[in-house]
Amino acid sequence: MSGMTSLGLIEYFSPADRKIADWFILTMTTGFPWGSGVDSRLQITDTKLRDVRVKIYQPANSLGKKKRPVLVYFHGGGWSLLSADCYDPIMRKISRESDVVVISVDYRLSPQHPFPVPLNDCFDVVEYVLDNSDTLGVDSSRVAIGGDSAGGNMAAAISLRHQKRIALQLVLVPVLQIINWQTTGYMENVLYLNKSINSPNSLVFLTNYLNLSPAYAHQFLINNHTSPEFKKSKYFDSVDQKKWMPKKYVRTKDLWENIEYKKDFGNQELFKKVEGYLKEPLISPLIADDETLSGLPFTYIMTCGYDFIRDDGIMFHEKLKYLNVKTELAHYPEGFHNALMFPHGPLKMDIGVKIIADIVRILKNKL
């Protein structure tokens, strides 16, 4: 769910801990903890929109023009870590190469600000852009929203509410449901990822977002957060992997063939705490009703093979196809959750170059 677990050198999720995490990511992606320097090809502005901090990237060759396309982007980090500053190198590259104005949102983070605060910050920025397009010099009919991981979750949630006003959504390595964690993506990848920065331990970020004790994280992982009755409900059916997860994306074929969920267990006390969250499409866009989903804009979904939340994006794509929503799935079997962070810098990877190039292509062709 997150691109980076808390380093734990000081108090978890404190401002200092988050700054160290940002420096760590920036050093990996640029070679320097302070990130990139001046770029004459862009005008970069730090400001606030509706009291939410944002970074605005405007291609220099578009300054003074009206009706420009714009992407409002929500960074990853499990609703708990990372920042618009940390994503600065990626946003620069996307804005430069697509010739699109990018507004990167520095929403407030959990656990200090649990749901719905981070999501509402993102809502506020999107609504400001839609309502003040002339002031910003952008075209209100060419507004895209996007994000990765937790940011992809919030992009999908915002599209549910603003479906008629959004031209395009980019939903990248997203977490789209909190009902079933025993997916084929988890079962295939847990051995590879258990010691990685994309480990199942990052479910603590979900408990942060839901304002729960981190002690409950393991209960989610083993599906003990849902009651036996809920496991038999329409909500669980909406994330049924036999229906929505094509076998071709699962490396271990007999794993898909033998999908079977026990439904006779659950922590009733925890379920009572989280029942409202489990039924909330703004937390789990994958469970939104068909009528709502069928009104979504063109949806570009990116997933990676080595990612324990791999299946959410694939199932979302399949459900949108079933509802005749225009959608494209870019699945990278060799990719990993954080691969989009590495299209340049000392750890530059071919997969990172490919992922960003495909995002740029979509923005050029669909916005």
N, C-alpha and C positions, 0 to 999 in steps of 0.2 A: 504494500500500500504506500510505502514511503520510499523516497529515493535515498534516505539516509537515516539510520537509527541515531538516537541521542548518544553522544560520545561518552557521557557519564564521568567526565573529568571533574566536573563540579556539579552543582545541583541540577538534576534533570529538568529540561525544558525551561531553564532560567534564561534571561536575556544573554548572559555571557556564554552559556552552553550553546545557545542557538547561533551566536556570532562565530564561535569556534567551528560549528558544523558548516556554516556558510563559507568560512575561510578554507576549510578542508575541501569542499566541493569546488570552489573557485580555483584552488591550487591544482586540483586534478584536471580541470577543464581548460584552464588558461596558462598554468605554470606559475601563477602569482596569486597570493591570498587576497590582494586588492582588486583582482580581476583585470578587465581590459581598460585601455586608456582612451584618449580622444579619438573619435572616428569622424572624419570630415564628411563622410557620406550620409551621416544621420544627424538630426537634431534631437537630443535626448533631454527630456525635461522631467524633473522630480516635482510632483505637485500633489494636490488632493482633489478628488471629485467626490462631492457629498461627504466630506470629512474622512474619506478613505484614501490612504496613501497609494499613489500609482506612479509608474514610470511610463512616459509616453515617448515612443520612437517614431520619428517622422523622416522618411527618406528626404534627403536634401533637395532632390530634383522635383519633389512634390510640394514644397513649401509655397504657400500662397494660393495653391489650387483648392477648389471646392469639390465636393462629391467624390472624395477619395474612399477607397475601401478601408475597412478597419477591422482588426482582430482584437478582441478583449480576451486576455489570457490569464488563467488561474494556475499558479505554480503547484507542483506536488509537494510532498512532505508529510503526508498523513494528517493533515489539518493541524500539525503540531510543530513542524520544523520548516526550515528553509524560508526563502523570501524572494521578493522581486529583484533585489540586488544579486542574490545567488544565481538567478536565472538570466541575468543581464547578458552574458555572452550569447546565449541561445536566442533571446529576443532580438538582439542586434542582427544576428545572422538571418533570422526569418524575415525581419523587416527589410533589410537590405536586398535580399535575394528575391523576395516576392513583390517588392515595391508597394507594400501595404503598411498603413499606420498600425502600430501595435501599442496597445495599452495593457501593461502588465500590472496586475492588482496585488497589492501587499495587504491582504486581508488579515484580520486579527486571528491569533492562533489559540488552539486548545493546549492544555486544559484550562488555562486562565479564562478563555472565551469559548465555551462549548457550543454545540448546536443550539440555536440556529445562527449564532453570531457570525462565524466565518462566511456562511452561505449568504446571510443578509448583506454583509459588506459587498460581496460579489454582485448580488442583486442590485444594490444601490448604484454601483458603477455602471452596470449594463443599462439600467433605466436612465441614468444621466446621459449616457452616450446616445441612446435612442431618442431622448427628448431634447437634446442640445446639439444635434449633429451640425447645424449651421455654424454654431460657435466654434466647434472643433474642426470644421472644414472637412467633414466626412459625410458620406452618403448614408442616410438612415435605411435605405433599402439594400445596402451592402455591408451589413454588420454581421461579422462572424464571432462566435465565442468558442473558446477551447481551453483545454487543460490536460494535464497528465496526472495519473494516479488519483489522489484525493481531489486535485483540480479538475480531472476528468469527470469525477463524480458530481462536482458542483456545476460544471458546464451542462451535463445531461439534465440535472435538476432544474437549472434555469431555463433550459429549452422547453421543459414541460409547461412552464408558466408563460413564456414569451414565444411560443412556437410560431405564431403568425408574424412576428416582427424580426425574427432571426433568419438570416439568409443561409447560414452554414454553421454546423457545429463540428468541432474536432474533439473526439473523445479518445484520449490516448492512454494506453495501459491502465484502464480505469477500474476502480472498484465500484460496482453497480448494484450490489445486493449484500445484505448482512445476515441473510437467513441460513444459507448452507455454505459452510466452509470446507466440508469434506468433498470437494470437487475433484474431478480427474486432474485438473491443473495443480491442485495442492498435493494430491497423492503421488503424482509423477515427479514433482519437483522438490518435495520436502527434504529428500536426502541430499540434493545438490545445494539447496539454499539454506540449510539449517545453520550454517556458520557464516552466512553472507549478510550484507546490509539489507537484503530483501528477504529476511527470514520471517517465519511465522510469529516470532516474538514481536513483530511490528503491530500485532493486533492490539498492543497497548495504546497505539495511536487511535484506534477506534474507541476504546474505553475513554480516552481523553475527550474525544469529540462528543460522546454520549454522556459525559459527566458522571462516569462510573469509576469505581475503584479499579486500578490495574489488576487487582487480584482476580477479576472476572475474565481477563483476556483468554485464559486457557479454556474456560467454559464455552466461549464462543467457538474456539478452534475445534472442539470435539462435538459441536452442535448440541451442547447441553443447555444452551440458553433458550431453547424453544421447548414448549410442552408437547406431550404426545398428541394432544388434540390439534395444536397448531401445525404439527408435522403432517397432518392429514388434511389441511385446509387448502383453499385456493391460492394462498400466498406461497406455500411450499411448492404447489403445482406449477406456479409461474416461473420457478427456477429449476424445473425438472430437466435434468441433463439428458435423459433418454429422448426427450422431445426437442430440446433446443441446442444440444451440443453435438455437432456432427462428428462421427467417428474418425474422419480423416485428419482431424487436428490433434488426436490423441496418439502419442507415440507408442504406448503400450496397448495394443488392440484388445487383449483380453480384459484389460481394466475397464474399458468402455462396455464390453459385452456383459460384464458381471456387476454393473452398477446396481446396487440395491441399498436402500436406506432403511435402517431400523427406526421404527417410529414409536417404540414403547418406552421411551425414557425422556427425561428432561428435568431441569432444576426449576420447579414451579415458582419458588421465591424469586429467582432471577428473572424468569419469564414475566412475572407481574411487573417488574421494574422496567422491562424493555419492550413490552407488548406494543405500546404506542409507537415506538421507534421502528419496530419490525414491520408495521403496517403503513409506514410513511414513505410514499414514493419520492419525496424530496431527499430522503436518505438512500433509498433503494430504487432508483429509476426503472430498474428492470421489472418491477412489479406494478408499474403504472397500468391503468386499464387500457384496453385496445383503442378506445375512442381517442384518448389523449395521445397515445403513441402514434396513432395513424396521422396526426396532424403535425408531426415533427418535420423540420427542414432537412435538406440534404445532410446526411450524417456520415462523416469519415471516422472510422474506428481503426485504431492501431493496437495490435496485440503482439506479444512475444512468447515464444515457446517456453523459455526458461523463466517463468514468472508464476508464482503460486496463485495470483488472481487472473491468470490468463483467460479462463473460461468466461468471465463476466462479459468481456467485450465481444467475444465470439457469439455468445447466446443473445446479446443485444442485437447484433447484426442479423442473426437468423430470425429473431422476432420481428424486426423492422421489415425485413424482406417479406415475411409472411403477411405483413400488413400493407404491403405495396408502398412502403416509404423508400425513397431514393437513398441508397446507402452504399458505401464502399468499405470493404474490410481489407486492410493491409496487415497480413499476418507474417511475421518474421520467425520461422521455426528456430533459427539459430540465435535469435535475439534474447536479451534479458531485460528485466524491468526498467533499468535506468539507462538503457543504451542510447536514448535520444540525447543524453547529456554529452556525448563524446564524438561530435562531428569535427572536432578540431582540438588543438592543444596537445600537451605531452602524451596523453593517452588516446589520441585520435584513433578511431576504429572505423573500418569500412561500414559496419552496420549502422553506426551513428550517422555517417555521411549519407547513407541511403535513406534512413528514416527522415532526416531533415529535408533532403531533396524531394521526397515524396510529399511532405507537408507543404513545401513551397509550390510544388506542382498543383496541388489541390487548390491552394489559395489563388494561384494565377488563373486556373481554369474554371473555378466554381464561384469566385467572388467578384 
